[in-house]
Amino acid sequence: MPVTSVLIAGVGGQGVVLVSELLALAAMAAGEDVKQGEFHGVAPRGGAVFSHVRFGDQVHSPMAPLATVDYLLALEKLEALRYAHYLKPGGSVIINEHTVEPVRIADQRPYPDDAVDFLSGKGFDVVAVAATELAIELGNHRAANVVLLGALAEKLEIPSEIWEQTIDQRIPERFLSLNQAAFVAGREALRSPAGTA
Amino acid sequence: MGTALAHEILQNSPGLTACLLGNLAIVRGALEAGVQLCTCYPGTPASEVGDTLGRIAADADIHFEYSINEKVAVEVAFGACLAGARTLSSMKHLGVNYAGDPLSTMPYVGVEGGMVIVSAGDPSAITSPNEQDQRHLSPSLFYPILDPATPQDALDMTRFGFELSEQTRLPVILRPTTRVCHTGGMVEFGSLPEKKREIAFEKDPSRYVPIPINARRMRQELIERYARAAELLSRSGFFPRTGEGKHGIVASGVGYAYASQAIHDLGIADRVSLLQIGGYPIPGRILDDFVRSVESILVVEELTPFVEERVTLAAFHADRRIPIYGKRSRHFPLAGEYDPDLVEDALRTYLGLAKRERPAVPVPDLPPRPPVLCPGCPHRTSFYYVRKIFGKQTVYCNDIGCYTLGYGEPLHSCDLLLCMGASISQATAIARVTGERTVAYLGDSTFFHSGLTPLANAVTNGDKVTVIVLNNYVTAMTGFQPSIAAQADAPSPPVGEGRRSAGLSIEQAARGLGVQEVFSVDQFDEESTVAALRQVKTGDGVNVVIFNSACVVHEKQLGVYRKRRQFAIDQEACTQCSLCIRMLGCPAIHVHEERFYIDENLCEGCGLCVRVCKQHAILR
């Protein structure tokens, strides 16, 4: 299988790294070679975080070159725009309909409110998912990351059993049912037209 | 791959393939080598090495400590290896500077049990004040250095490092960079040892005491031992060559991974010969063979042209006048980390291939997300009151930790920064030459790491310095490692054996060093905070204020956090003066359509904004 590249972007605390790990572990369980690069710097203090997950027959680089990423998974709208230049032409974007305002310390550029339109206008295949809302309905806004992973899983060819096993193995017991439900909700959001933009 | 799977690396299952971060692969390599004692001082990007070792130390029967600083970490690990133990000491690149004194003599004395020092590099200075290239320690201090490109390399090289160390009696440095430490990849496990090395210290002062008469002999022996390291490296398998093409490519670290990827993606495997440099000193024969077999060479390495210079020398000695490209030829930049695009573009130039056309997706002009202090962070409150009492003109000397975020807008609490512990020395210097009282900020972990000696120095000289110790009971910036200053009644994380049951008192330490005026207060108590600051501002000589409040994020992790209160902005009273934002930079306060709001999910109820608001518009 040729290399598939996924870029996962968000804000510190949203769980970019956990989603990357789940994806990398699932791809490995599906028999692929995997490399995953985490880019967080001092992100726990409110910065942008992103991660590359690449899998296929043989992967050397943990990071994809510009304009080659197949899927961009954005846990926050603004962060989808920040990394759009990594997408290949016509690449897929799954975007959380959720805003985390950057900290205002002085006058600064306004938050762009047209992320979905902007990316669609560039010819990308954009799907917006209300992942944070779905996660809140399930009881914890922090599960939005796994809702989005469920949506991504709908587009990948990794079998369901592998996803289920990976989540079972990696998620701690007390958060397991929440995350299982979040994953299913993400899958369903992508299947039903109501959840898409 | 992350911390939750730490137990996985304890399995004795040779041949098992797992997906591990580079830092965890290093830990696995150390376990396979039968490591017996580990020390560390946390520092990004190496922090997960120590944290993981701490977590598994008891199960793996390893002595583990979070050391007070890197110098002590290296000395403890070195001492233990002289008693026969295999030891590992982990730190970031800058840690080797602090440990420079012992490091420079350790190769002379030599090891008994193998010793590996993990010193993680940070090209582009992503989480550091500089991007120093530690590889220069190899020729200058006689260290064999291993340079992994992948998590598998990190595992194999760590394990091999202990053998290399014992066979040369040299301590060995493993130098992964951020992109290796924080890359997850497939690694194949080897077996865990059935038994570890015997521990016994046998006295032999002529061997262990480098007084000049012995040191001169040791220096002579080093020539042979360092040459032996090159010989062992040549048979290590860490210098693989692929391809028979006339275009040579010599690559090290993650540059090797990027070069391998570009060669594959460009379909040029038949035109190139790729040589990985997995360590230093680079075995002479390997470079000699390579320069004789190709018509030109492109060197792919981050930081300084270290390999490039050695390749150039090898060509000279082989009498091969071939073009050698790299940093000198500007195929690569002289500073900063590489990425796959940079390497692919350089390979295209080198091979005369067309430049890559990239479809242009203009990145809109986006608001940045600079790192900021968290909502409810006690440092913000400390900075606020200190600036209120000491004013704009005072010089604020800051240090290494979360509180470095006092830099710039809006807190203006970092006029100088250099390295661990330098806040006090720099404050001393500015006060002495200007005659004005200065302020030094440093945290509890940094205070014990390297704040004691400059404090003693300032006391001795009677400098007009106010030292503010921001004690949050934890080393927060690098991942909440236990601080040596943790108090018996403070939150205590269940992290490894390195935890001390009762921490050291900053107040007693300051008094013990001769500071007469020491205040220990809770900065959320306005009255005592302001009173203490007023007094030290007009005091004589060195004085110390210790602000004690736990890190909010850490308390949440421990499950002991209780939100104090919840604030909201009264829209009737708010005049949108924006003073709260301009003074505090709190992530919980945001603006929507020219109105100011407090995000109830983010607000931790510290109440600082209430004190700042002149309209009394912020209410509980």
HADDOCK unambig.tbl for C-alpha pairs under 7 A between the chains (distance, minus, plus):
assign (segid A and resid 21 and name CA) (segid B and resid 1 and name CA) 6.56 0.50 0.50
assign (segid A and resid 25 and name CA) (segid B and resid 19 and name CA) 6.79 0.50 0.50
assign (segid A and resid 33 and name CA) (segid B and resid 186 and name CA) 6.99 0.50 0.50
assign (segid A and resid 34 and name CA) (segid B and resid 185 and name CA) 5.70 0.50 0.50
assign (segid A and resid 34 and name CA) (segid B and resid 186 and name CA) 6.44 0.50 0.50
assign (segid A and resid 35 and name CA) (segid B and resid 183 and name CA) 6.84 0.50 0.50
assign (segid A and resid 35 and name CA) (segid B and resid 184 and name CA) 5.54 0.50 0.50
assign (segid A and resid 35 and name CA) (segid B and resid 185 and name CA) 4.59 0.50 0.50
assign (segid A and resid 36 and name CA) (segid B and resid 183 and name CA) 5.39 0.50 0.50
assign (segid A and resid 36 and name CA) (segid B and resid 184 and name CA) 4.65 0.50 0.50
assign (segid A and resid 36 and name CA) (segid B and resid 185 and name CA) 6.33 0.50 0.50
assign (segid A and resid 37 and name CA) (segid B and resid 179 and name CA) 7.00 0.50 0.50
assign (segid A and resid 37 and name CA) (segid B and resid 182 and name CA) 6.15 0.50 0.50
assign (segid A and resid 37 and name CA) (segid B and resid 183 and name CA) 4.44 0.50 0.50
assign (segid A and resid 37 and name CA) (segid B and resid 184 and name CA) 6.27 0.50 0.50
assign (segid A and resid 38 and name CA) (segid B and resid 182 and name CA) 5.66 0.50 0.50
assign (segid A and resid 38 and name CA) (segid B and resid 183 and name CA) 6.32 0.50 0.50
assign (segid A and resid 41 and name CA) (segid B and resid 126 and name CA) 5.96 0.50 0.50
assign (segid A and resid 41 and name CA) (segid B and resid 127 and name CA) 5.86 0.50 0.50
assign (segid A and resid 42 and name CA) (segid B and resid 127 and name CA) 6.69 0.50 0.50
assign (segid A and resid 42 and name CA) (segid B and resid 371 and name CA) 6.47 0.50 0.50
assign (segid A and resid 43 and name CA) (segid B and resid 371 and name CA) 6.43 0.50 0.50
assign (segid A and resid 45 and name CA) (segid B and resid 371 and name CA) 4.99 0.50 0.50
assign (segid A and resid 45 and name CA) (segid B and resid 372 and name CA) 5.46 0.50 0.50
assign (segid A and resid 45 and name CA) (segid B and resid 373 and name CA) 6.15 0.50 0.50
assign (segid A and resid 45 and name CA) (segid B and resid 374 and name CA) 6.08 0.50 0.50
assign (segid A and resid 46 and name CA) (segid B and resid 369 and name CA) 6.82 0.50 0.50
assign (segid A and resid 46 and name CA) (segid B and resid 371 and name CA) 5.24 0.50 0.50
assign (segid A and resid 46 and name CA) (segid B and resid 372 and name CA) 6.18 0.50 0.50
assign (segid A and resid 47 and name CA) (segid B and resid 369 and name CA) 4.97 0.50 0.50
assign (segid A and resid 47 and name CA) (segid B and resid 370 and name CA) 5.57 0.50 0.50
assign (segid A and resid 47 and name CA) (segid B and resid 371 and name CA) 4.90 0.50 0.50
assign (segid A and resid 48 and name CA) (segid B and resid 369 and name CA) 6.07 0.50 0.50
assign (segid A and resid 60 and name CA) (segid B and resid 257 and name CA) 5.19 0.50 0.50
assign (segid A and resid 60 and name CA) (segid B and resid 258 and name CA) 6.82 0.50 0.50
assign (segid A and resid 60 and name CA) (segid B and resid 260 and name CA) 6.24 0.50 0.50
assign (segid A and resid 60 and name CA) (segid B and resid 261 and name CA) 5.19 0.50 0.50
assign (segid A and resid 61 and name CA) (segid B and resid 257 and name CA) 5.14 0.50 0.50
assign (segid A and resid 61 and name CA) (segid B and resid 258 and name CA) 5.21 0.50 0.50
assign (segid A and resid 61 and name CA) (segid B and resid 261 and name CA) 5.78 0.50 0.50
assign (segid A and resid 62 and name CA) (segid B and resid 183 and name CA) 6.38 0.50 0.50
assign (segid A and resid 63 and name CA) (segid B and resid 340 and name CA) 6.79 0.50 0.50
assign (segid A and resid 64 and name CA) (segid B and resid 340 and name CA) 6.81 0.50 0.50
assign (segid A and resid 65 and name CA) (segid B and resid 340 and name CA) 5.37 0.50 0.50
assign (segid A and resid 65 and name CA) (segid B and resid 341 and name CA) 5.29 0.50 0.50
assign (segid A and resid 66 and name CA) (segid B and resid 341 and name CA) 6.75 0.50 0.50
assign (segid A and resid 67 and name CA) (segid B and resid 358 and name CA) 6.59 0.50 0.50
assign (segid A and resid 67 and name CA) (segid B and resid 359 and name CA) 6.85 0.50 0.50
assign (segid A and resid 81 and name CA) (segid B and resid 363 and name CA) 6.74 0.50 0.50
assign (segid A and resid 82 and name CA) (segid B and resid 363 and name CA) 6.52 0.50 0.50
assign (segid A and resid 84 and name CA) (segid B and resid 361 and name CA) 6.97 0.50 0.50
assign (segid A and resid 85 and name CA) (segid B and resid 361 and name CA) 5.26 0.50 0.50
assign (segid A and resid 85 and name CA) (segid B and resid 363 and name CA) 6.81 0.50 0.50
assign (segid A and resid 102 and name CA) (segid B and resid 369 and name CA) 5.57 0.50 0.50
assign (segid A and resid 103 and name CA) (segid B and resid 369 and name CA) 6.94 0.50 0.50
assign (segid A and resid 103 and name CA) (segid B and resid 585 and name CA) 6.78 0.50 0.50
assign (segid A and resid 103 and name CA) (segid B and resid 586 and name CA) 6.99 0.50 0.50
assign (segid A and resid 103 and name CA) (segid B and resid 587 and name CA) 4.96 0.50 0.50
assign (segid A and resid 104 and name CA) (segid B and resid 581 and name CA) 6.61 0.50 0.50
assign (segid A and resid 104 and name CA) (segid B and resid 585 and name CA) 6.35 0.50 0.50
assign (segid A and resid 104 and name CA) (segid B and resid 590 and name CA) 6.88 0.50 0.50
assign (segid A and resid 105 and name CA) (segid B and resid 409 and name CA) 6.45 0.50 0.50
assign (segid A and resid 105 and name CA) (segid B and resid 410 and name CA) 6.16 0.50 0.50
assign (segid A and resid 105 and name CA) (segid B and resid 581 and name CA) 5.81 0.50 0.50
assign (segid A and resid 105 and name CA) (segid B and resid 582 and name CA) 5.78 0.50 0.50
assign (segid A and resid 105 and name CA) (segid B and resid 585 and name CA) 4.86 0.50 0.50
assign (segid A and resid 106 and name CA) (segid B and resid 582 and name CA) 6.16 0.50 0.50
assign (segid A and resid 108 and name CA) (segid B and resid 367 and name CA) 6.62 0.50 0.50
assign (segid A and resid 109 and name CA) (segid B and resid 366 and name CA) 6.58 0.50 0.50
assign (segid A and resid 109 and name CA) (segid B and resid 367 and name CA) 5.13 0.50 0.50
assign (segid A and resid 110 and name CA) (segid B and resid 367 and name CA) 6.58 0.50 0.50
assign (segid A and resid 111 and name CA) (segid B and resid 367 and name CA) 6.49 0.50 0.50
